[in-house]
């Protein structure tokens, strides 16, 4: 079988030709995404680039697609308590491949409603309260949603006792919505699969058309899914393996992009030390977080504002002023590319900073606690200290001459000892950007997809544990 996969990205449309009989990656091609006109134009341009590599006589038997074009699946979510239902809502949205732009807790205020209108989301995930618990919060927020201008759809996944009233409010407001099971039916019990399924269906039914991807959908042999979900599927397969082929085991993957940095972890994340106790909501085995303020171009200014630029620059032998000047130039022209040695070093320093901050937010945080029995620690989130594999994805990593330096930002640092990041992992690189493609292929031929990932992903180094 010959497969052609296409990933309609915000900047580039990437195509991959696969021969599953060998199996091998026959070739890849990329071209600018033409979301403002017709995405098929960018697809045809990418395919022409592929033809230069593999010839015009190569034709696929099946065509599979994913997309994050025009910002992907933009979503906001709301819940009741920040560390409980609001966090569960965020997990459900992220696991479905959405770009979670903002999460709100408690009752949405007038100012927050105006902010949601400005964010102009595709979807709103409305949660709040365990089943039989608080109903006032989710009803209030439904009323607010009903008054917000916009064409977004709403997935209601909160307290089932409020379903009838929420349904009445959104119906009278003329807002499209679906109701599904509560993301947290009981205290500290996650149930994100039903909400994830609804989000996916709304993406297929509504967003494909809105983003101009209907023509691609007509030609595709699969239902187009968000690119981050395809990458998550690939990470799951790479980690867990199949019944016929062994996977890598627990892993952490960082997709460093121009607008966002996505982090994926596959593993139970349970504490590995006897004196550490888990605290807070349990986290999913397959977890994704998306950081919309950490990116190498569209979010570069926001990234730089969160870094100590003098310290970051010094790590690569530059001055803070040199780094600040580079950020300003890239902010003024998003197409700016590093050419000189100093510019390349600037990119390297900023990329490591983005990886470090994104991983800090993804992993669990430990806290020291004193009790009559002595000192011990709690951890809120996943303990990834013993994770042995860190995978780098994205152009800033693929095109770097020193990806291990950048990926080192994802590992444990004594100066931030409360962040449960990997201690001594091996570093891998998706050097041909095939993870989304393999995620698509995994739905039909998992053994082949796993074999290709294990063949194509390049080991680029190992974390050197400091004495």
C-alpha positions in Angstrom: 0.0 0.0 0.0 1.1 3.5 -0.7 -0.1 6.2 1.6 0.1 10.0 1.2 -0.4 12.0 4.4 -0.9 15.7 4.6 -0.6 18.0 7.7 -2.2 21.4 7.0 -0.2 23.6 9.4 -0.6 27.2 10.3 2.5 28.1 8.3 3.4 25.0 6.2 1.5 22.2 4.6 3.6 19.1 4.9 3.1 15.9 2.9 4.7 12.5 3.4 4.8 9.6 1.0 4.9 6.1 2.6 5.3 2.7 1.2 3.9 0.3 3.8 5.2 -2.9 2.1 8.9 -2.1 2.6 8.1 -0.2 4.9 9.8 3.2 4.3 9.3 6.9 4.1 9.6 7.5 0.3 9.8 11.2 0.5 8.5 14.4 2.1 7.5 17.9 0.7 6.3 21.2 2.2 4.9 24.5 1.0 3.3 27.5 2.6 -0.3 26.9 3.7 -2.7 28.9 1.7 -5.5 29.3 4.2 -6.5 32.8 3.0 -7.3 31.5 -0.5 -7.7 27.7 -0.8 -5.8 25.2 1.2 -5.7 22.9 -1.8 -3.3 25.3 -3.5 -0.8 24.9 -0.7 -1.3 21.1 -0.8 -0.7 20.9 -4.5 2.5 23.1 -4.1 3.7 20.7 -1.4 3.0 17.7 -3.6 5.0 19.3 -6.4 7.9 19.6 -4.0 7.5 15.9 -3.1 7.4 15.0 -6.8 10.9 16.6 -7.2 12.2 14.0 -4.8 10.2 10.9 -5.7 9.0 11.5 -9.3 5.6 12.1 -10.8 4.9 8.5 -11.4 4.4 7.8 -7.7 0.7 7.7 -6.8 -1.0 6.9 -3.5 -3.6 4.3 -2.7 -4.8 6.2 0.3 -4.8 9.9 1.4 -4.9 10.8 5.1 -5.1 14.3 6.6 -4.8 16.4 9.8 -4.9 20.1 10.3 -4.0 23.0 12.5 -4.4 25.6 9.8 -5.7 29.1 10.8 -4.8 28.4 14.4 -6.2 24.9 14.7 -9.1 24.2 17.0 -9.3 27.3 19.2 -11.1 26.6 22.5 -11.8 28.2 25.8 -13.0 26.3 28.8 -14.6 27.0 32.1 -15.1 25.1 35.4 -15.8 25.7 39.0 -12.7 25.2 41.1 -9.3 25.9 39.4 -7.6 22.8 40.7 -10.5 20.5 40.0 -13.2 20.9 37.3 -11.4 23.8 35.6 -8.3 21.6 35.3 -10.3 18.7 34.1 -11.9 20.9 31.4 -8.4 22.0 30.3 -7.2 18.4 30.1 -10.2 17.3 28.1 -9.8 20.1 25.6 -6.0 19.6 25.2 -6.3 15.8 24.8 -8.7 16.4 21.9 -6.1 18.4 20.0 -7.6 21.8 20.8 -5.5 25.0 21.3 -6.7 26.0 24.8 -6.6 29.7 24.7 -7.9 30.4 28.2 -9.5 28.5 31.1 -11.9 30.3 33.5 -12.9 29.4 37.0 -15.9 30.2 39.2 -18.5 32.6 37.6 -17.4 34.3 34.4 -17.4 38.0 34.9 -18.4 40.8 32.5 -14.7 41.6 31.8 -14.0 37.9 31.1 -17.0 37.7 28.7 -15.6 40.6 26.8 -12.2 38.8 26.7 -13.8 35.6 25.3 -15.5 37.7 22.6 -12.1 39.0 21.6 -10.5 35.6 21.6 -13.2 34.5 19.1 -13.0 30.7 19.9 -14.3 27.9 17.7 -15.5 25.9 20.7 -16.4 26.5 24.3 -16.1 23.7 26.8 -18.6 24.4 29.6 -17.9 22.4 32.8 -18.5 22.9 36.5 -19.5 20.9 39.6 -19.6 17.2 40.3 -22.8 15.4 39.6 -25.3 16.4 42.3 -23.0 19.2 43.5 -23.0 22.9 42.7 -25.4 23.9 39.9 -25.4 27.7 40.2 -22.0 28.1 38.7 -22.6 26.3 35.4 -26.0 27.8 35.0 -24.6 31.3 35.5 -21.9 30.7 33.0 -24.4 29.3 30.5 -26.3 32.5 30.7 -23.1 34.5 30.1 -22.2 32.3 27.1 -25.7 32.9 25.7 -25.0 36.7 25.6 -21.5 36.5 24.0 -21.5 37.3 20.3 -19.7 34.8 18.1 -20.2 31.7 16.1 -18.7 29.2 18.5 -20.3 25.9 19.5 -20.5 24.7 23.1 -19.8 21.3 24.6 -21.6 21.0 28.0 -19.8 18.5 30.3 -20.6 19.5 33.8 -23.0 18.7 36.7 -25.8 16.5 35.2 -28.3 18.1 37.6 -28.0 21.3 35.6 -28.4 19.8 32.1 -32.0 20.7 31.5 -31.6 24.4 32.6 -28.4 24.8 30.7 -30.1 23.3 27.6 -33.0 25.7 27.9 -30.7 28.7 28.3 -28.5 27.9 25.2 -31.5 26.9 23.1 -33.3 30.2 23.8 -30.0 32.1 23.1 -29.7 30.4 19.7 -26.3 28.9 20.5 -25.3 25.5 19.0 -24.4 23.0 21.7 -24.1 19.4 22.7 -24.4 17.8 26.1 -22.2 15.0 27.2 -21.0 13.3 30.4 -19.4 15.3 33.3 -15.6 15.6 33.0 -15.5 15.1 36.8 -18.6 13.2 37.9 -17.2 12.6 41.4 -14.5 14.4 43.4 -11.1 13.6 42.0 -12.5 11.3 39.3 -11.6 12.2 35.7 -14.0 11.3 32.8 -12.6 13.2 29.8 -13.2 10.7 27.0 -16.9 11.6 26.3 -16.0 15.3 26.1 -13.0 14.6 23.9 -15.3 12.6 21.5 -17.8 15.5 21.3 -15.0 18.0 20.6 -13.7 15.8 17.8 -17.1 15.5 16.2 -17.7 19.2 16.3 -14.3 19.7 14.7 -15.3 17.4 11.9 -18.8 18.8 11.4 -18.1 22.5 11.7 -14.5 23.5 11.8 -13.5 21.7 8.6 -15.9 23.8 6.6 -15.1 27.0 8.4 -11.4 26.6 7.7 -11.9 25.8 4.0 -10.8 22.2 4.3 -13.9 20.7 2.9 -12.3 20.0 -0.5 -9.5 18.1 1.3 -12.0 16.2 3.3 -13.8 15.1 0.2 -10.6 13.5 -1.1 -9.3 12.1 2.2 -9.8 8.5 3.3 -10.1 9.5 6.9 -12.0 12.2 8.9 -9.6 15.1 9.2 -8.4 15.5 12.8 -6.5 18.2 14.6 -2.7 17.8 14.1 -2.0 17.8 17.9 -4.3 14.8 18.3 -2.4 13.0 15.5 0.9 13.7 17.3 -0.6 12.5 20.6 -1.7 9.3 18.9 1.8 8.8 17.5 3.4 9.4 21.0 1.0 6.8 22.5 2.0 4.2 19.9 5.7 5.0 20.2 5.5 4.6 24.0 3.1 1.7 24.4 4.0 -0.3 21.2 1.6 -2.9 19.8 0.9 -6.6 20.5 3.6 -7.4 17.9 6.2 -4.8 18.5 7.6 -3.3 21.7 7.4 0.5 22.3 10.0 2.8 24.0 8.2 3.0 27.3 7.4 6.3 29.1 8.3 9.4 27.2 8.1 13.1 27.0 7.7 15.0 23.7 8.1 18.7 23.0 6.7 20.2 19.8 8.3 23.7 19.5 6.4 25.8 17.0 6.2 29.4 15.9 3.1 30.2 17.9 2.8 27.6 20.6 4.9 24.9 22.4 3.0 21.6 22.9 4.2 19.1 25.4 3.1 15.5 25.5 3.8 12.9 28.2 3.0 9.2 28.1 3.2 7.5 31.5 1.4 7.1 34.8 3.4 9.9 36.5 3.2 8.3 39.9 5.7 9.4 42.6 8.9 7.3 42.5 10.1 8.0 46.0 8.5 6.7 49.2 8.6 10.1 50.9 6.5 11.8 48.1 2.7 11.7 48.2 0.5 12.6 45.2 -1.9 15.5 45.8 -4.7 17.0 43.7 -6.6 15.7 40.7 -5.2 12.6 39.0 -3.7 13.3 35.6 -4.3 11.2 32.4 -1.7 8.6 31.3 -1.6 10.4 28.0 -1.3 14.1 28.7 -1.0 17.1 26.4 -0.5 20.8 27.3 -0.3 23.7 24.9 1.4 26.9 25.8 0.1 29.7 23.5 2.5 32.3 24.9 5.6 30.3 24.1 6.6 30.2 20.5 9.6 31.1 18.2 7.8 33.8 16.2 4.2 34.7 16.8 4.6 34.4 20.6 8.3 35.3 20.7 7.8 38.6 22.5 5.6 36.9 25.2 8.3 34.2 25.6 11.1 36.8 26.0 9.1 38.7 28.7 9.1 35.5 30.8 12.9 34.8 30.4 15.9 36.4 32.1 17.3 37.4 28.8 20.7 38.4 30.2 21.1 34.9 31.8 19.8 33.1 28.7 22.1 35.0 26.4 25.1 34.5 28.6 24.6 30.7 28.4 25.4 30.9 24.6 28.1 33.6 25.0 26.0 36.6 23.9 24.8 39.8 25.6 21.3 40.4 26.7 21.1 43.4 24.3 21.9 41.2 21.3 19.1 38.9 22.3 16.7 41.7 22.8 17.5 43.2 19.4 16.9 39.8 17.8 13.5 39.5 19.5 12.5 43.0 18.3 13.5 42.2 14.7 11.6 38.9 14.6 8.6 40.5 16.2 8.6 43.2 13.4 8.9 40.6 10.7 7.7 37.1 11.5 9.5 35.7 8.4 12.9 36.6 9.7 15.4 33.7 9.6 18.7 33.3 11.4 21.7 33.7 9.1 24.7 34.9 11.1 26.4 33.0 13.9 25.0 35.4 16.5 21.5 35.1 15.1 21.7 31.3 15.2 22.9 31.5 18.8 19.9 33.7 19.7 17.5 31.2 18.2 19.2 28.4 20.2 19.0 30.3 23.5 15.3 31.3 23.0 14.4 27.8 21.9 15.9 26.3 25.1 14.0 28.8 27.1 10.7 27.9 25.5 11.3 24.2 26.0 12.2 24.8 29.7 9.2 27.0 30.5 6.7 24.7 28.7 8.0 21.6 30.4 8.0 23.4 33.8 4.3 23.9 33.3 3.6 20.4 32.1 5.3 18.4 34.9 4.3 18.0 38.5 5.5 20.4 41.2 6.7 19.2 44.6 6.1 20.9 47.9 7.8 20.3 51.3 5.4 19.4 54.1 6.1 19.1 57.8 4.2 16.7 60.0 4.5 15.1 63.5 6.0 12.2 61.6 8.7 14.3 60.1 9.4 16.0 56.7 7.9 14.7 53.5 6.9 16.0 50.1 3.7 16.2 48.1 3.5 16.5 44.3 0.7 18.0 42.3 0.9 16.7 38.7 3.0 14.0 37.0 6.3 12.9 38.3 8.5 12.5 35.2 11.9 12.3 36.9 12.5 8.7 35.7 11.3 9.2 32.2 14.0 7.9 29.9 13.1 9.3 26.6 12.6 13.0 25.4 11.6 13.6 21.8 12.0 16.9 20.1 9.6 18.0 17.3 9.4 21.2 15.3 11.4 23.4 13.0 13.5 25.2 15.6 14.8 21.8 16.8 15.0 20.0 13.5 17.1 22.8 11.9 19.3 23.4 14.9 22.9 22.3 14.8 22.7 21.6 18.6 19.3 20.1 19.4 20.6 18.5 22.6 21.3 21.9 24.1 17.7 22.9 23.4 16.2 19.7 24.7 18.2 20.0 27.9 15.7 22.6 28.8 13.2 19.8 29.4 15.4 18.1 32.0 15.7 18.5 35.8 17.6 21.6 37.0 18.7 21.9 40.6 17.8 25.6 40.6 14.2 24.6 40.0 14.3 21.5 42.1 10.5 21.5 42.7 9.8 20.7 39.0 9.6 16.9 38.4 11.4 16.9 35.1 13.4 13.9 33.6 16.7 13.4 35.4 18.8 11.6 32.7 16.9 10.9 29.5 18.0 10.0 26.1 17.2 12.7 23.5 15.6 11.9 20.2 14.7 14.1 17.2 11.8 13.9 14.7 14.3 15.1 12.0 11.8 14.7 9.1 8.7 15.9 11.0 6.8 12.6 10.6 5.0 12.3 14.0 1.7 13.7 12.7 2.0 11.5 9.7 2.6 8.4 11.8 -0.3 9.4 14.1 -2.5 9.3 11.0 -1.1 6.0 9.8 -1.4 4.4 13.3 -5.2 4.3 13.0 -4.9 1.9 10.0 -1.5 0.2 10.3 -0.1 0.6 13.8 2.7 -1.9 13.4 4.0 -0.2 10.3 3.8 3.2 11.9 5.7 2.1 14.9 8.4 0.4 12.8 8.8 3.6 10.8 9.1 5.8 13.9 11.7 3.5 15.4 13.6 3.7 12.2 13.3 7.4 11.4 13.5 9.1 14.9 17.2 9.9 15.5 18.9 9.6 18.9 20.9 12.8 19.3 22.4 12.5 22.8 21.9 11.8 26.4 21.5 14.1 29.4 24.8 14.3 31.2 24.0 14.1 34.9 25.8 16.8 36.9 27.9 15.7 39.9 
